Amino acid sequence: MALRQLRSALHAFTREAAWQLASNAGEGDDLPFEVIESGRGVSPLYCYRPLTSDFIDAHGSALSQLPGYLPAAHALAATGGVDDYLAAQGVAPEAGRDGTEAALHCFLARAFSESIDFVFDERLFDRAWLELEQTLDVEQGEQTTVAVLYGLEIASPEVPLGDGLMLARGDDFEEAPDAARWSRLDGAPQTLVVASFDPVPGDAGAIHRTRTALRRLLTGLRLYDDGRFAFGSLAWTRVGVAPWQPLALGGAQDQVAAALLIEPAQEDELRAFLSLVGRRSPQEGTMAWALRRFDMASERLLPGEELTDLLLALRALLEPEGPASGRMAGRLAALCAEPDERAAMTARVAQAAALEHAVIEGEPVDAQLEARVAELSSHLRSLLRDRCCGHLEDDLVGLADAILLEDAEGLRRPAHGDPGLPDEPSGSVEAFGSSY
């Protein structure tokens, strides 16, 4: 991602420099020229050539105060190609002068080489960028992948997530192929996930790391919100600045659904949540298996198919004795419902479990199926989210049984309670909170 960040920083700085230099020139600080001889024969032609580099150097102090100067300087210095670029341009920085500053001034001179009024020209910027890009000592093994993300929209042009991932708007991320940037259905800009990884000796490869990172991101989003998140079936990948190549992800085709909008004020919250879930998500054991089943359920298109995955996950977490025990519904209600609502929730969960047989047999779909599946999904999400955020331990069965035991003891107490044994409220998943 280093090249893209450098280009973005230089683009912003060059625009700011155009305004600053034009302002200096407009205030009477004229751009100097030199007379050069051209043509052949006995009647040579003389023309004026603007000394753009000299003018830029003379106003270096003002340029260094621009907001975009430091980001551009740091990004350029990080590439390690400053000396090669200056040598390619035939520029030798003065003794004691920072080479990065000289390179930035040289870049500006190339970007305004055909302009005497310092009007920003995208064509000239692209030409100056190409000259710089060809000399940079940037690791060309960096693998960049762009995937379309359905179900999420961002208000900002970009939302860095860390660990090599970034969200971007299709209308702002100009490097991506048009097929990724714009929807085939209505032409609207799409939300992109940009993954960039350098090769690491001994690992399974950047593509493998990309697939793993995308899969974990999707899981994190599904725990963050109940939206229908999915990747497009096709992503695009490239190494360095090579042409984009298609990469099959096996996701959705074109998914039309209400999208969750992330406003700028929510970006830090989303970053923190995804980082926490990424660090604490179990990688093995029953909880990890249930988390994978939750992902599978989220990808189902039919409620009946989703129901089976949800029940399998919940039974693994809450019913180690097996489904014949019938204890999953009560334990789930103990963890997810307030005391006065547990009986009703137990009945609804038991009804949802009973619908599975009808689904398997291909019987007509019950009118309550979709609502019951949505409720199961919400409760499973709460359990998994609170476990990944550290609010719950792995032993959900022990916790649920303890809550049910408290309920049973409360029913056996006298109507006015025992003065020596004050009543204690029973807990639920919601009581644990979900801050991160």
C-alpha positions as CSV (number, residue, x, y, z in Angstrom):
1,M,0.0,0.0,0.0
2,A,3.1,2.2,0.2
3,L,2.9,3.4,-3.5
4,R,-0.8,4.3,-3.2
5,Q,-0.3,6.2,0.0
6,L,2.7,8.1,-1.5
7,R,0.7,9.0,-4.6
8,S,-2.2,10.2,-2.5
9,A,0.1,12.3,-0.3
10,L,1.9,13.8,-3.2
11,H,-1.4,14.6,-5.0
12,A,-2.7,16.5,-1.9
13,F,0.6,18.3,-1.5
14,T,0.9,19.3,-5.2
15,R,-2.6,20.8,-5.1
16,E,-1.7,22.8,-2.0
17,A,1.6,23.9,-3.6
18,A,-0.3,25.1,-6.7
19,W,-2.4,27.4,-4.6
20,Q,0.6,28.7,-2.6
21,L,2.9,29.3,-5.6
22,A,0.1,30.9,-7.6
23,S,-0.6,33.2,-4.7
24,N,3.1,34.1,-4.5
25,A,3.3,34.8,-8.2
26,G,0.1,36.9,-8.1
27,E,1.5,39.1,-5.3
28,G,4.2,40.4,-7.6
29,D,6.9,37.8,-7.1
30,D,7.4,37.1,-10.7
31,L,8.4,33.8,-12.1
32,P,12.0,34.2,-13.6
33,F,12.8,33.2,-17.1
34,E,15.9,32.5,-19.1
35,V,16.5,33.0,-22.8
36,I,17.5,30.0,-24.7
37,E,18.5,29.6,-28.3
38,S,16.8,27.1,-30.6
39,G,16.6,26.3,-34.2
40,R,19.2,25.9,-36.8
41,G,20.8,27.9,-39.5
42,V,21.9,31.5,-39.7
43,S,18.8,32.8,-38.0
44,P,18.5,31.2,-34.6
45,L,15.2,31.4,-32.7
46,Y,15.1,32.6,-29.1
47,C,12.5,31.7,-26.6
48,Y,11.9,32.1,-22.9
49,R,11.9,29.2,-20.5
50,P,10.5,29.6,-17.0
51,L,12.9,28.9,-14.2
52,T,10.3,26.9,-12.3
53,S,12.8,25.1,-10.1
54,D,14.4,28.3,-8.9
55,F,11.0,29.8,-8.1
56,I,10.0,26.7,-6.1
57,D,13.3,26.7,-4.2
58,A,12.9,30.4,-3.4
59,H,9.6,29.6,-1.7
60,G,10.6,26.4,0.0
61,S,9.9,27.8,3.5
62,A,6.3,28.6,2.7
63,L,5.9,25.2,1.0
64,S,7.2,23.4,4.1
65,Q,4.4,25.0,6.2
66,L,1.6,23.5,4.1
67,P,-0.5,20.8,5.8
68,G,0.4,18.3,3.1
69,Y,4.2,18.8,3.3
70,L,5.1,16.4,6.2
71,P,2.8,13.5,5.0
72,A,4.3,13.7,1.5
73,A,7.9,14.0,2.9
74,H,7.5,11.1,5.3
75,A,5.9,8.9,2.6
76,L,8.6,9.7,0.1
77,A,11.4,9.1,2.5
78,A,9.9,5.8,3.5
79,T,10.4,4.4,0.0
80,G,14.2,4.7,0.1
81,G,14.3,5.9,-3.5
82,V,15.0,9.6,-3.0
83,D,18.7,9.5,-4.1
84,D,17.8,7.4,-7.2
85,Y,15.1,9.9,-8.2
86,L,17.3,12.9,-7.8
87,A,20.0,11.2,-9.8
88,A,17.5,10.3,-12.6
89,Q,16.4,14.0,-12.7
90,G,20.0,15.2,-12.7
91,V,19.7,17.1,-9.5
92,A,22.4,17.1,-6.8
93,P,21.1,18.5,-3.5
94,E,23.3,21.2,-1.9
95,A,25.6,20.2,0.9
96,G,23.7,20.0,4.2
97,R,20.3,20.1,2.4
98,D,17.7,17.4,3.1
99,G,17.4,15.1,0.0
100,T,13.7,14.5,0.7
101,E,13.0,18.3,0.4
102,A,15.0,18.5,-2.8
103,A,13.1,15.5,-4.2
104,L,9.8,17.2,-3.4
105,H,10.8,20.4,-5.0
106,C,12.0,18.5,-8.0
107,F,8.7,16.7,-8.2
108,L,6.8,20.0,-8.1
109,A,9.0,21.4,-10.8
110,R,8.1,18.5,-13.0
111,A,4.4,18.8,-12.2
112,F,4.4,22.5,-13.1
113,S,6.9,22.3,-16.0
114,E,4.5,23.5,-18.6
115,S,2.7,26.1,-16.5
116,I,3.7,29.6,-15.7
117,D,0.7,30.3,-13.5
118,F,0.9,27.1,-11.4
119,V,-2.5,25.7,-12.3
120,F,-2.8,22.1,-11.2
121,D,-2.9,19.8,-14.2
122,E,-3.8,16.1,-13.6
123,R,-2.0,15.1,-16.8
124,L,1.3,16.8,-15.8
125,F,0.9,15.3,-12.3
126,D,0.5,11.8,-13.7
127,R,3.6,12.3,-15.9
128,A,5.7,13.5,-12.9
129,W,4.4,10.6,-10.8
130,L,5.4,8.0,-13.5
131,E,8.9,9.4,-13.5
132,L,9.1,9.1,-9.8
133,E,7.5,5.7,-9.6
134,Q,10.0,4.2,-12.1
135,T,12.9,5.1,-9.7
136,L,11.5,4.2,-6.3
137,D,13.0,1.4,-4.2
138,V,9.6,0.1,-3.2
139,E,9.2,-3.6,-2.5
140,Q,7.5,-4.9,-5.6
141,G,6.4,-8.1,-3.9
142,E,3.5,-6.3,-2.1
143,Q,0.3,-8.1,-2.9
144,T,-2.8,-5.8,-3.0
145,T,-6.3,-7.3,-3.3
146,V,-9.5,-5.4,-3.8
147,A,-12.8,-7.1,-2.8
148,V,-16.4,-5.7,-3.0
149,L,-18.1,-5.7,0.4
150,Y,-21.9,-5.8,0.4
151,G,-24.0,-4.6,3.4
152,L,-21.7,-1.8,4.5
153,E,-21.3,1.8,3.4
154,I,-18.8,4.4,4.6
155,A,-19.2,8.2,4.6
156,S,-15.4,8.9,4.5
157,P,-13.4,8.2,1.4
158,E,-11.3,5.7,3.3
159,V,-11.4,3.9,6.7
160,P,-8.1,2.3,7.7
161,L,-8.7,-0.8,9.8
162,G,-5.1,-1.8,10.6
163,D,-3.3,-5.1,10.0
164,G,-3.1,-4.4,6.2
165,L,-6.9,-3.8,5.7
166,M,-8.7,-0.7,4.7
167,L,-12.3,0.2,3.6
168,A,-12.6,2.5,0.7
169,R,-15.4,4.0,-1.4
170,G,-15.4,2.9,-5.0
171,D,-15.7,6.5,-6.3
172,D,-12.6,7.5,-4.4
173,F,-10.3,4.5,-4.9
174,E,-9.3,5.2,-8.5
175,E,-6.7,2.5,-8.6
176,A,-9.2,-0.3,-8.5
177,P,-10.7,-1.8,-11.7
178,D,-14.0,-0.2,-12.7
179,A,-15.8,-3.6,-12.3
180,A,-15.0,-3.3,-8.6
181,R,-15.7,0.4,-8.2
182,W,-19.2,0.6,-9.6
183,S,-22.3,-1.6,-9.2
184,R,-23.5,-3.4,-12.2
185,L,-27.1,-2.9,-11.1
186,D,-27.4,0.8,-10.7
187,G,-23.9,2.2,-11.3
188,A,-23.5,3.4,-7.7
189,P,-20.1,3.3,-6.1
190,Q,-19.4,0.2,-4.1
191,T,-17.7,-0.3,-0.8
192,L,-14.3,-1.9,-1.2
193,V,-12.0,-3.8,1.2
194,V,-8.3,-3.2,0.2
195,A,-5.9,-5.8,1.6
196,S,-2.1,-5.2,1.2
197,F,0.5,-7.7,2.4
198,D,4.2,-8.1,1.9
199,P,5.6,-11.6,1.4
200,V,7.0,-13.2,4.5
201,P,9.6,-16.0,4.2
202,G,8.2,-19.3,5.3
203,D,4.5,-18.3,5.3
204,A,1.7,-19.6,3.1
205,G,1.8,-16.6,0.8
206,A,0.2,-13.2,0.6
207,I,-3.0,-14.6,-1.1
208,H,-3.5,-17.0,1.8
209,R,-3.0,-14.2,4.3
210,T,-5.5,-12.1,2.3
211,R,-8.2,-14.8,2.3
212,T,-7.7,-15.3,6.1
213,A,-7.9,-11.6,6.8
214,L,-11.0,-11.1,4.7
215,R,-12.7,-14.1,6.4
216,R,-11.9,-12.7,9.8
217,L,-13.1,-9.2,8.8
218,L,-16.5,-10.7,7.7
219,T,-16.9,-12.5,11.0
220,G,-16.1,-9.4,12.9
221,L,-18.7,-7.4,11.0
222,R,-21.3,-10.0,11.5
223,L,-20.7,-9.8,15.3
224,Y,-20.7,-6.0,15.2
225,D,-24.1,-5.7,13.6
226,D,-26.9,-7.9,12.3
227,G,-26.6,-6.7,8.7
228,R,-26.2,-9.2,5.8
229,F,-22.6,-8.7,5.0
230,A,-20.9,-10.6,2.2
231,F,-18.1,-10.3,-0.3
232,G,-18.6,-10.3,-4.1
233,S,-17.8,-13.5,-5.9
234,L,-14.8,-12.0,-7.6
235,A,-11.9,-9.9,-6.2
236,W,-8.9,-8.4,-8.0
237,T,-5.3,-8.7,-7.0
238,R,-1.9,-7.6,-8.2
239,V,1.7,-7.6,-7.2
240,G,3.3,-4.1,-7.0
241,V,2.0,-2.1,-9.9
242,A,1.4,-5.0,-12.2
243,P,-2.0,-5.3,-14.0
244,W,-5.0,-6.4,-11.9
245,Q,-5.9,-10.1,-12.0
246,P,-9.2,-11.7,-11.0
247,L,-9.4,-13.7,-7.8
248,A,-12.3,-16.0,-7.0
249,L,-13.7,-15.5,-3.5
250,G,-16.8,-17.7,-3.8
251,G,-19.0,-14.9,-2.2
252,A,-22.3,-13.5,-3.3
253,Q,-23.0,-12.4,-6.8
254,D,-24.8,-9.0,-6.5
255,Q,-26.5,-8.6,-3.2
256,V,-29.1,-5.9,-2.7
257,A,-29.9,-5.2,0.9
258,A,-30.1,-2.4,3.4
259,A,-26.5,-1.4,4.1
260,L,-25.1,-0.3,7.5
261,L,-23.7,3.2,7.1
262,I,-20.5,4.0,9.1
263,E,-20.2,7.7,9.8
264,P,-16.9,9.3,10.7
265,A,-17.8,9.4,14.4
266,Q,-18.2,5.6,14.3
267,E,-15.0,4.7,12.7
268,D,-12.9,4.4,15.9
269,E,-15.6,2.3,17.5
270,L,-15.6,-0.1,14.5
271,R,-11.8,-0.3,14.4
272,A,-11.6,-1.0,18.1
273,F,-14.3,-3.7,17.9
274,L,-12.7,-5.5,15.0
275,S,-9.3,-5.3,16.6
276,L,-10.6,-6.8,19.8
277,V,-12.6,-9.6,18.1
278,G,-9.6,-10.4,15.9
279,R,-7.3,-10.8,19.0
280,R,-9.7,-12.7,21.2
281,S,-11.7,-14.9,18.8
282,P,-11.2,-18.6,19.8
283,Q,-9.2,-20.6,17.2
284,E,-10.1,-24.0,18.5
285,G,-12.6,-25.8,20.7
286,T,-16.4,-25.7,20.9
287,M,-16.6,-21.9,20.8
288,A,-14.5,-21.7,17.6
289,W,-16.7,-24.4,16.0
290,A,-19.8,-22.5,16.9
291,L,-18.4,-19.3,15.5
292,R,-17.8,-21.0,12.2
293,R,-21.3,-22.3,12.2
294,F,-22.6,-18.8,12.8
295,D,-20.7,-17.7,9.7
296,M,-22.2,-20.5,7.7
297,A,-25.7,-19.5,8.9
298,S,-25.1,-15.9,7.9
299,E,-24.3,-17.0,4.4
300,R,-27.5,-19.0,3.9
301,L,-30.1,-17.6,1.6
302,L,-33.1,-19.6,3.0
303,P,-34.3,-19.4,6.7
304,G,-34.7,-23.1,6.8
305,E,-31.1,-23.7,5.9
306,E,-30.0,-21.1,8.4
307,L,-32.0,-22.7,11.1
308,T,-30.0,-25.9,11.1
309,D,-26.7,-24.1,11.4
310,L,-28.0,-21.9,14.3
311,L,-29.3,-24.9,16.2
312,L,-26.1,-26.9,15.7
313,A,-24.1,-24.0,17.1
314,L,-26.4,-23.4,20.1
315,R,-26.6,-27.1,20.9
316,A,-22.8,-27.3,20.8
317,L,-22.5,-24.4,23.3
318,L,-25.5,-25.1,25.6
319,E,-26.5,-28.8,25.2
320,P,-23.6,-31.1,25.6
321,E,-25.9,-33.9,26.8
322,G,-27.5,-34.0,23.3
323,P,-30.7,-32.6,21.8
324,A,-32.8,-35.4,23.5
325,S,-32.2,-33.6,26.8
326,G,-34.2,-30.6,25.6
327,R,-32.1,-28.2,27.8
328,M,-30.8,-25.8,25.2
329,A,-33.9,-23.6,25.1
330,G,-34.0,-23.0,28.9
331,R,-30.3,-22.3,29.1
332,L,-30.4,-19.9,26.2
333,A,-33.3,-18.0,27.9
334,A,-31.4,-18.0,31.1
335,L,-28.4,-16.2,29.4
336,C,-30.3,-13.9,27.1
337,A,-33.6,-13.0,28.7
338,E,-34.7,-11.1,31.9
339,P,-36.2,-13.3,34.6
340,D,-39.9,-12.5,33.8
341,E,-39.3,-13.2,30.1
342,R,-37.5,-16.5,30.3
343,A,-40.5,-18.8,30.2
344,A,-41.9,-17.2,27.0
345,M,-38.5,-17.2,25.4
346,T,-37.9,-20.8,26.3
347,A,-41.2,-21.7,24.6
348,R,-40.2,-19.8,21.4
349,V,-36.8,-21.4,21.2
350,A,-38.3,-24.8,21.7
351,Q,-40.8,-24.1,18.9
352,A,-37.9,-23.0,16.6
353,A,-36.1,-26.3,17.3
354,A,-39.3,-28.2,16.6
355,L,-39.5,-26.5,13.2
356,E,-36.3,-28.1,12.0
357,H,-37.9,-31.5,11.5
358,A,-40.6,-29.9,9.2
359,V,-37.9,-28.2,7.2
360,I,-35.9,-31.4,6.8
361,E,-39.1,-33.3,5.6
362,G,-39.8,-30.5,3.1
363,E,-43.2,-29.6,4.7
364,P,-44.7,-26.2,4.0
365,V,-42.8,-23.4,5.7
366,D,-44.3,-22.2,9.0
367,A,-45.3,-18.6,9.0
368,Q,-43.2,-18.1,12.2
369,L,-40.0,-19.6,10.7
370,E,-38.3,-16.4,9.6
371,A,-39.1,-14.6,12.9
372,R,-37.8,-17.6,15.0
373,V,-34.6,-17.8,12.9
374,A,-34.0,-14.1,13.3
375,E,-34.4,-14.4,17.1
376,L,-32.0,-17.4,17.3
377,S,-29.4,-15.6,15.2
378,S,-29.6,-12.5,17.4
379,H,-29.1,-14.5,20.6
380,L,-26.3,-16.6,19.2
381,R,-24.6,-13.4,18.0
382,S,-24.9,-11.9,21.5
383,L,-23.3,-15.0,23.1
384,L,-20.4,-15.1,20.6
385,R,-19.8,-11.3,20.7
386,D,-19.7,-11.2,24.5
387,R,-17.4,-14.2,24.6
388,C,-15.0,-12.6,22.0
389,C,-15.1,-9.3,23.9
390,G,-14.2,-11.0,27.1
391,H,-17.5,-10.6,28.9
392,L,-18.3,-14.3,29.1
393,E,-16.2,-17.4,29.8
394,D,-16.3,-20.6,27.7
395,D,-18.5,-22.4,30.3
396,L,-21.8,-21.1,29.2
397,V,-23.6,-24.3,30.5
398,G,-22.3,-23.8,34.0
399,L,-23.3,-20.1,34.0
400,A,-26.8,-20.8,32.6
401,D,-27.4,-23.6,35.1
402,A,-26.4,-21.4,37.9
403,I,-28.9,-18.7,36.8
404,L,-31.6,-21.3,36.5
405,L,-30.8,-22.6,40.0
406,E,-31.2,-19.1,41.4
407,D,-34.5,-18.8,39.7
408,A,-35.7,-22.1,41.1
409,E,-34.5,-21.2,44.6
410,G,-36.3,-17.9,44.3
411,L,-39.6,-19.7,43.6
412,R,-39.2,-21.8,46.7
413,R,-38.7,-18.8,49.0
414,P,-41.6,-17.4,51.1
415,A,-43.7,-14.7,49.4
416,H,-42.0,-11.9,51.4
417,G,-38.5,-13.4,51.3
418,D,-36.2,-14.4,54.1
419,P,-34.7,-11.5,56.0
420,G,-31.5,-13.3,56.4
421,L,-31.3,-14.2,52.6
422,P,-31.8,-11.0,50.6
423,D,-33.0,-11.5,47.0
424,E,-30.4,-11.2,44.3
425,P,-31.3,-10.4,40.7
426,S,-30.5,-13.0,38.1
427,G,-28.2,-12.2,35.3
428,S,-28.4,-12.3,31.5
429,V,-26.1,-11.8,28.6
430,E,-27.3,-8.2,28.3
431,A,-26.3,-7.6,32.0
432,F,-22.7,-8.3,31.2
433,G,-22.6,-5.3,28.8
434,S,-20.9,-5.1,25.5
435,S,-18.3,-2.4,25.8
436,Y,-14.9,-2.9,24.3
